[in-house]
Amino acid sequence: MAFNVSEFICKYLDMDSNKYFKQIDNENVIDCSFFDTSAIHYRLLKLPEDYTVHIGSSFFSIIFCEGNASVLVGEQEIFCFPGNILLFRNNCNFRVKAINGGHVHYAMFREEMFNSLFFTDIADCPIIYDFFQLEDSRDEFLYFDCDDHMEICQFSKNLQSVMCHENNRDDKMVRCALVLFLTGLHQIHTKNLVINESSMMKDYLIGSILKYMADHCDTATLSKTAAHFNYHPAYFSSLFHKKAYTCFSIKLQQIRLEQARKYLISTSMTMEQICEKIGFREKSHFYRCFKSTYGITPGQFRNKHNHKVQ
């Protein structure tokens, strides 16, 4: 009989996760005392399906959305779909709730997991490497809009499977699987890292530039953004391409379309209002760009996803 990774992970998590949850001050929280006092440097949990869980991230944490879910970081709510992935650093508090019977898996890692070889292996993945190097990691997280048909989800399943093997408590194997997974995320980050719903490491130049573009996507231009960061437009254009691995106009359009998706899911704004809000002057141009990127029209996208977040 063929080995079914998903079934293996779910069976393990059903047996192992419950002891980590308890109520404190009428809130459902993850009790990390088992984790913090054990000899194990990592743990994978299945979050409950019927209530919100308050989580204080470990040194490094990952949310794997196996179904629909809502993630609340501060006042920001993110509606997640199957295949979506979120990375968190320590000192980030968030709440997670599975929606419509969706499954959510939570991986946590202690600092002891990450040796010099690990950082050497991810040094050529600057977004990921910089994420680990943050001195102030409060409320720092990255949100990747992947789907469960992408190759990255195979890397995700592989990592989770290795973490589940009770007879294979080997940091080295988990570390190797984690490097493969994070390298895969870096390879897709230009298209799948959702800028306007990630913290974007504000203390890093490219993170602050991308966050500025997301916050001002309706009016941002290359010249205005360059002026805001005190650069000559020509130099800024070259710098941006080097740091973001794409040109300014392509990234700005991607950010605008990401914002459009958020409005389509979470508001009742008309298409005209959304176009104005994100900086598209013509609705027809917005429709063409949206369909070219996502394969369906904005209206079809709204109809497809709206019911999932009710």
Secondary structure, DSSP 8 states (H G I E B T S, - for coil): ----HHHHHHHHHHHHSGGGEEEETTEEEE-THHHHHSS-SEEEEE--SSS-EEEE--SEEEEEESS-EEEEETTEEEEE-TT-EEEEETT-EEEEEE-TT--EEEEEE-GGG--HHHHHHTTT-HHHHHHHH-S--TT-EEEE---TTSHHHHHHHHHHHHHH-TT---HHHHHHHHHHHHHHHHHHHHHHB-GGGS---TTSHHHHHHHHHHHTTTT--HHHHHHHTT--HHHHHHHHHHHHSS-HHHHHHHHHHHHHHHHHHH----HHHHHHHHT-S-HHHHHHHHHHHHSS-HHHHHHHHGGGG-
